[in-house]
Amino acid sequence: MARLSELSTQYREAAVRLRLAIEDRQGLAAQGDSGAAWELTLLRQMLAEMRDLRRLTESYYSRPRSRLYTTVGLTAPRRNGEKG
């Protein structure tokens, strides 16, 4: 099982590969390829998520976490006013 710091490095490497794919699709989309334009949209979303995950894993134990990819904000529902 990988450590979070190792995952951070893997997310960074994956982001580099995604960035290269985006540059490739930008060239194809500029030539009028509609399929490349659709792939470009998906790749940009994947890159944003990859960067978020890299930030989360590289400082998971040293920084407060957001609610986006963690269960930090979950609370148990109240029932009949119990446990105030």
N, C-alpha and C positions, 0 to 999 in steps of 0.2 A: 504494500500500500504506500502510495506517495505522500510525502509531507506537503503541507500547504505551500511552503517556500519553493519546493520543486514544481508544484503545480503552477505557481506564479511564473516561473521560467518557461514552462510549456505553453502557458497562455500567451506570453510575450512572443514566443516563436510562431505560434499559430496566427497571431495578429500580423506578423511580418508577412506570412504567406498570404493572408487575406488581402493585405495592402497591395501585394504584387498582382494578385488576381483582379483587384479593383482597377489597377492601372491598365491591365490587359483589356478588361471589359470597356474601360473608358475609350480606348482606341477603336474598338469595334462599334460601340454606340455612336461615336462621332462619325462613323462611316454609314450610319443609318440602320444598323442591325437592331431590330426591336427586341429580339430575345436577349441580346447583350444588355440592353437598357433595363430589362426586368431583373436579370441576374445582378446587375450593378446595384439596384435597390436592395436586394436581399443581402448581398455581400457587405454593403455599408451597415446594415442593421446587425449582421453577425459581428462585424468589426467593433461596433459600439459595445455590444454585449461582451465580447472577448476582453476589451479594455476594462470594463467594469469588473469582470471576474478577476482579472489580473490585479487590479487595485485592491480588491477584497482579500485575495489570498496572500498578497505580499505583506500586508500589515494586519492580518486577521487577529493576532494576539496583542498588538500594541496600540490599536486604535478602535474607537467605538464603531460598531457596525451599523450599516443602514438596514432598512427593512426590505430592500429590494430582493436580495438573494438569501436572506437569513430568516430565522423565526424570532428575531429579537422583539417584535411588536405583538406577538401573540399573547393573549390573556384568556383565561377561562371565563365563559359566560356566567352571568349571575342568574341564580335560580331562586325565585320566591324571596328575594331580599336576603338570602343567606350569605354569610361571609362578606359582609359589607364592603 
